[in-house]
Structures are given as structure tokens and as C-alpha cells.
Amino acid sequence: MQEQAHPSGAAQFAAAANVFGMLSDPTRLHLVWTLAQGEADVNTLTAASGAARPAVSQHLAKLRLAGLVQVRKEGRRSVYALHDGHLRRFVTEALNHADHLVTGTPPHD
């Protein structure tokens, strides 16, 4: 089987590796998965993830600086959302894959 070169360059691979790195933390992954379901504030994200509120705030700041989530003010509340649908699909597929690994369900296309 002949290996094919990917049309993306080094910058794309570095950017993708950065996304993998940001999502390698289980709490950040849980926050992004929760945001894949829709917008949420810090209280909602804290309750969903089970992490301490200061930790959630720190993780959200990292995700925002990495450009993976957006924040908007709603009065005194900060409401977070995913930056784009690619990340939503990526996280959903990663967790579907993990479900197969954990449950032993055979892989499929």
C-alpha cells in the first residue's frame, strides 16, 4: 500500500496537534462536549463536569485563548459556545470512538 501525502502543510499539522493537546485533558474535553450540546454559563459547565468552579474557569480561559470556544456577556453572566461545527463533530466522533473502546462494541465506518 502506497502512503499518500496529506495536502496540508506543517502549519495545519501543528494547529491540529494543538487542538489534540487542548482536548487531552478530561475536564476540558468534558467542557467542550457539554458545549457541543449548546451554549452554557460557568455554573452549568461546573455542574455538568463535576469540577471545581475555579478549575472550570481556568480551563475555559485556556480554551478561549486557543480559539476553541467563544464567550459573550449576558448581563453579569459569561455564556460560552463552541467556535465552530468542526470541533463539535470532532469531539462527538472522539467520544463515539471511546465508547466503542470502553464497551467493546466493534468499530464501523
C-alpha positions, 0 to 999 in steps of 0.5 A, a space after each residue: 500500500 502506497 502512503 499518500 501525502 496529506 495536502 496540508 502543510 506543517 502549519 495545519 499539522 501543528 494547529 491540529 496537534 494543538 487542538 489534540 493537546 487542548 482536548 487531552 485533558 478530561 475536564 476540558 474535553 468534558 467542557 467542550 462536549 457539554 458545549 457541543 450540546 449548546 451554549 452554557 454559563 460557568 455554573 452549568 459547565 461546573 455542574 455538568 463536569 463535576 469540577 471545581 468552579 475555579 478549575 472550570 474557569 481556568 480551563 475555559 480561559 485556556 480554551 478561549 485563548 486557543 480559539 476553541 470556544 467563544 464567550 459573550 456577556 449576558 448581563 453579569 453572566 459569561 455564556 460560552 459556545 463552541 467556535 465552530 461545527 468542526 470541533 463539535 463533530 470532532 469531539 462527538 466522533 472522539 467520544 463515539 470512538 471511546 465508547 466503542 473502546 470502553 464497551 467493546 462494541 466493534 468499530 464501523 465506518 
